[in-house]
Amino acid sequence: MEPLPFARLADPLQMAAAQWSAATLAAQTLLTRGLGAAAIAATQRQRYDTLVAHARLHSPFYRRRWRRLPAGVPALVDLPVVTKQELMAAFDDWCTDRAIDARNVAQFLGARAHIGERYRGRYVVWTSSGTTGTPGVFVQDEAALAAYDALVSVQLTGSAFAECDWPAALAQGGRAALVTADCDHFASIASWRRVAHGKPWLDMRSFAVTLPLPDIVAGLNAYRPAFIASYPTVLALLADEQAAGRLHLRPAALWAGGEVLSRATHDAIENAFGCPVINEYGASECLTIGYGCREGSLHVNSDWAIVEPVDRDHRPTPPGELSHTVLLTNLANRVQPIVRYDLGDRVRAATGRCACGSPLPAIQVEGRCDDVVALTARDGTIVRLVPLALTTVVEEAADVHRFQIVQRAADCLALRFGAADRARAAGPALRALRAYLDRQGLRNVAVLLDERNPRPDPRDGKLRCVVALARR
Ligand SMILES: [Zn+2]
């Protein structure tokens, strides 16, 4: 086997250059946004032209897809829509660096010790979990990483951070904690480790979401983070622990992403911790698509990403109406161009300008909406499990991406698979779920195989991966 083409740690000169580049981009982004909507639109247009010209020249996939279009840079609406299935099937041809190949990337991803490290010494790679179908593999170049870093810096100056208690953050050493699925190269943990490798002076720690809640609580109490980032369902559980007096943190700000954050959950988390919750809208295809403001809107980083709410036939959905899906164009990453990509989220564009005064377009997202499952242990204790932990356990054990965990009773879970996966995946998934429940003190909870296929909720048509008893 040939040696893997990646460096264990980034070169210090490369690190310094990357930080300088992110700082410059953050300053440029603030300046552009300060000039208003026309300047943002002009920046978007310039980045779009550069991206499309680059993709046409260097990506055989896009060259083929766009071969019947006029020469030059076509208008966005004239470009065909692409899907994850198509891009993954044409992986090598999709990438604009001809040295990248799917086999080699898979070899890199096979080593879990390398999460967040550089592939070929220059790229960061992450996978999407694929609970909604095909898993994705996304390669990010230096320019994209600098843009994502810049957007985080820009967010820190936004209205959502206005109430952040910076002296409290400094008093706690600026420690930052992430509670997430850390068993594979997922975008959140890969990005976290990349920043930790690149900025060793920052105090950052991650906690596995699959740990029993009391262990996460004990870990956070001992670490005393000033910032905590996680999924809304996890932050809501932590908020209950804080309110019950088992968790006693004084965070300066919390970061929520990866799932829809409702206004009620947002407010409950803020009340429990007494600090702002910043809502981030991101995806493996574009790490920071938008961020929440104090008015509860999500503002699209439209100088770095284009979000088109569309109907089933990919025609624009008018503001105020819920779209069937959104088409995403990531203007930051050139190595793997995402151009009019069907992201699958349903969004509603705002009808007017947001009261916060931001010149960026505002949207509301209806995204992942899996349930938290409350199970009863033998001694009567209620143990609540977050959907991300349950799905991670099943995916990790069975390498399966189309399944459903349905709660049948206070002490019973059933697993459903697509017919094609059932025979192969059922055994490993049931064993892994059994072991996971045992670790949570839920030995009395039964885990069964349901021979039916995963089924959408009859009321809203949504296919949830995790369905709680309360919903049924
Ligand atoms: Zn706003």
Boltz pocket constraint, residues with backbone or C-beta under 6 A from the ligand:
constraints:
  - pocket:
      binder: B
      contacts: [[A, 293], [A, 294], [A, 295], [A, 296], [A, 297], [A, 299], [A, 354], [A, 355], [A, 356], [A, 357], [A, 358], [A, 362]]
      max_distance: 6.0
